[in-house]
Amino acid sequence: MRITMLGTGAAFPDPDRAQSGILVTLDNGRHYLFDCGAGITRNMVRANVSPSEVTAVFLTHLHHDHVCDFPQFVITGWMWDRQDSPVVIGPKGTQHFVSHLFEGGAFKADFDARSYYARRKTNLAAVRPKVIECEPGIAYQDEHVTIRCDWVEHIPREISECFGIRFEAEGKAVAFSGDTAPCESMVRLAQDADLLIHECTFPQSFIEHRKKSGVGIFAHTSPTELGQIAARARVKRLLPTHFGHFDSTSALIKRIARHHFPVEEMGPHLMDDVVRDIRKHYAGPLQLATDLLRVDL
């Protein structure tokens, strides 16, 4: 099994990271995608994988940095001769999201133009995704994989459901948190996993800043809390991801972020602090995610 980190950033456009996206490739060549934020399709191609070959996509929640590349992913698969409908698994609202994109939706003009041509008429299934709106439990299963999910704590559930997942295949288990504050469901999903890929969006001081600023969501997991989760779940390997630009040296991001973060603290040095804080509780193999990082299990 191969895991490719297609995107390891958060909600801002970032010169150093694409938004959330993880590709799992089985030894038999089948591909499964988790989240589809900005830049994911491009990085998939950089990783030498065609969007037309992805079996299923799981959207952990419907924030833009987890879904906004989905139209490009689908339309590219269509143009690259995908013959079947991509399977899309996600929370309540996923059907509404998908139904308003292609035929009769936001990309109607694109659909009308491309479907005018004979070759594109032969594979219209590729631009008609099959949607599964999941609930806690087994969200998807085929002869190769089982995907279990549970609610996590990021957005109030009455506004938008958010899921963490456990992916099992080839005798291995990989857990992915999506976005979440520390919660018991992620400890359960990650129990004894071969790899835990977990959000580590902000250091604690940044979370505290956002609690006071009123500028955005602060339900995220700090490095110290992540170390506690990994230790309690006894995971064999930890891969923090979804870094919220706190390490950026971009003058533009620092200027724009002045209401979002304590910008005077920003910089690459904070990655050393992330590792130090995780290590307070977790002593196992640890690697900070970067775009196009490959992990073999």
N, C-alpha and C positions, 0 to 999 in steps of 0.2 A: 504494500500500500504506500502511495506517495501523497503527501500533502503539500500543496503549493499555496503560499500566502500571496494572493493576487493583490490585496489591498490591506493596509495596516493602519490607516489614518481614521479620522473622525469626520465631523460635519463640515469643517471649512475646506475649501479647495487648498491643497497643500502642495508646494513644489517638490516635496520629497516623498510623498506617500499618496497612493490612490486611497479611495474610501473602502469600506468593509467588503471583503470577498475572500473566500477560501475554496480552493478546488481540491477534492479528494479523488485520486485516481487509483483504481484497483489494479492488481497484477494482471487481470484479464483485459485491461485497457478501458474499462467503463469509467465515466467521469460523473461526479456529483458536485454541485456548486452550492455553497452556503453564503447567502447574501450577494448583492449585485449593485454595489455603490459605484460612484463615478470612477471611471478608469479601469474597471474590471475586465471588460471585453478586450480592450487593448492589451492589458497585461496577460490575459489568457492567450492571446495570439503570440505575445512575446515568449510565453512558456511553451509554444509550439502545440497548442491545443485549439481545435476548431470549436466555436460555439455550437456548430451543427452536431457535434458528437456528445454533448452533455445530456445525460439521461434524465436528470431531475434537478430542480432548483428549490432550495428551502430558503424562504425569506423569514428571518427571525422576528422582524417587526417592520412597520411601514414608514419609518423615518427615511427621509430622502437619501441619507448617506448609506442606506442599506438596500435601496431599490432603484435609484434613479438611472442606472445603466441598463436596467432590464429591457427597455424598448430597443436599445442598440443590440443587446445580446440576442433578442428574438429576431429582429429584422436582419441582422448579420447571418444568423442561422438559416433564415429563409433564402437570402441571396446566395448562400453557400450550399444550397441544395439539400437542406434537411428535409426528410420525407415524412417524419412523424410529428405529432404535437408535443412540444416540450411540456413536461409535468412540472407544475409549480405548486409547492406546498407552503402554506403560510397561515397567519392568523385571520380571524374574522376581518373582512374588509379587503382581502386579497382578490376575491372575485370582482368586486367593484373596481379596484385598481386596474386589473387586467382588462376588464370589459370596456374601459374608457380609453384604451390606448390605440388599438389598431383599427379594424373595420368600424367606421362610424365614430371613432374616437379621436384623440389628439393627433394621431398619425394617419388620419383618413386620407389626406392628400398623398402621402407617401404610399399607402396601401393601394389607392386607386391607380397611381402612376405605375407602380411595379407590376400589379396584377393585370395590367393591360397586355403584357407580353406573354406569349404562349408558354414559354418555359416556366414562368412564375405561376401560371395557372395550374401547373401540374403538381405543385407542392404547397397548396394553400394551408394544409394542416400545420405547416411549420409556423404560421403566424396566427394560429388559433390554439393558444395554450390550454391544456387541461388543468384546471385548478382544483386543489384539495385544500379546503379550509380545515385546519387541524384542531384538535383538542388534546389535553394532556393524555399521554399514552403512546401507543404505536401510531405514528403519523404517516409512515410510508414503509412499504416492504416489497421487495421483489426477490427473485431467486438468489440474489447476491448480497443484499444489504437489508438491515433493519434500522430504521430511524425512529427513536423515541424522543418525545419532547415533554416539557413541562413549563408552566408559567414561571417567569422571572419578574423581578421588581424594578421596572424602569419607568414606565408610564402608568398612571392609574388605569386599571383594566377596563373601566367603563369608557375611557377615551380610546385606548388602543392596546390590544393584547400584545405581549412580548414573550418570546419563547427562548429557552435554552434547549440544546439537543444533545443526544447521545447517538453516535453513529457506530454501528457494529458490522464488521465484515472481515472475512479472512482470519477469523480468530482474534481480531484486535478491536479495541474500543477507543473512540475519539469523542471527547466532549467539547462542545462549543457553547459559550455563554450567551452569545448575542450581547446586548447591552443590559446591564443590571447592577443594582446595588447588591451587596452580599445577601444571599438568601439560601435557605435550607434546600430548596429544590436543586440548586446547582451542586451542592455537596452530594446529593443523591445521584444526580445524572453523571457526575464525575467519579463516582466511587470505583477505585482500583483501575481507572482508565489508563491505557497506555500513553495517552497524550491528552492534556487539558489545554485547550486554546481559550483563553479567558480575557475579556476586556480589562484594560488597566488605563482607563481614559485620562485620569488626572491624579497627581499626588494629592495627599490629604489637604494641604493648604489651598489648592485650587478648588477642591470640592467645597471647602468652607467658604471661600470667596464667593462661589456661585450660589451658595445657600443665602447669602446676604444680598447679593446684587440684584436678584430677580430677573436675570437676563436669560436664563435657560435652565435646562434640566441638570440636577446635581445628583440624581440617583445612579451613581457609578461606584465602582469598586476601587479603593485605594490600593497601593502596593502592599501595605501591611495586611490589609484584609484579604488580599489575594493569596498571600503566603499562608494565612490561616486556613482558607478554603482548600488549597492544594494539600496541606498537611493533613487536614481532617479527612479528606477524600482519599488519601494515600495514592495520589496519582504518580505514575512512573516517570512522567516528564511534563514540564510546564512551559507553555509558550504564551506569554502575555502579548496582547495586541490592542488595536483600536486606540492608539495613542493620540491624545487630544491637543496636539500642536504645542505642548508645553516645552518641547525641546527645540522648537523652531528658532532659526536665526534670521528669518525673513523680516525685513523692516516693515513690509506691508502688513503681514499677519500681526506683528506686535502692535502696529498702529490701530488696526481694526479691532484687536482683542482687548483694548484697554478697559472695556466694560465687562469683558468675559472672564479675564484672568488677572492675577497679580503679575503684570507683564515684566516688572522689574526682576522677578525670579526666573523668567524664562531662559532656556538655554540647554545645550547638549549635556551639560554637567548633571542635569536632573535625571538622566538615564542611570548614572551611577547611584543616585539616591534610590531610584526604583529598585534596582538589584539589592541594595543594602536593606531596604525595608522588607522586600519579599523574603530575604534570607533570615530575618528575625524569627520566622516560623517554618520555612520550607527549606530543606537541605538537599533535595533531589536535583536531577538534571534540569537546568534552566537556560533558556535562550530567549532574548528579546526579538520579537518578530520584525522583519523588514520586508518590503515588497519583493516578491519573487523568491523569497526564501523557500528552499525545498527541504522537507523532512521525510525521511524514509522510515517506515515501521515494519 
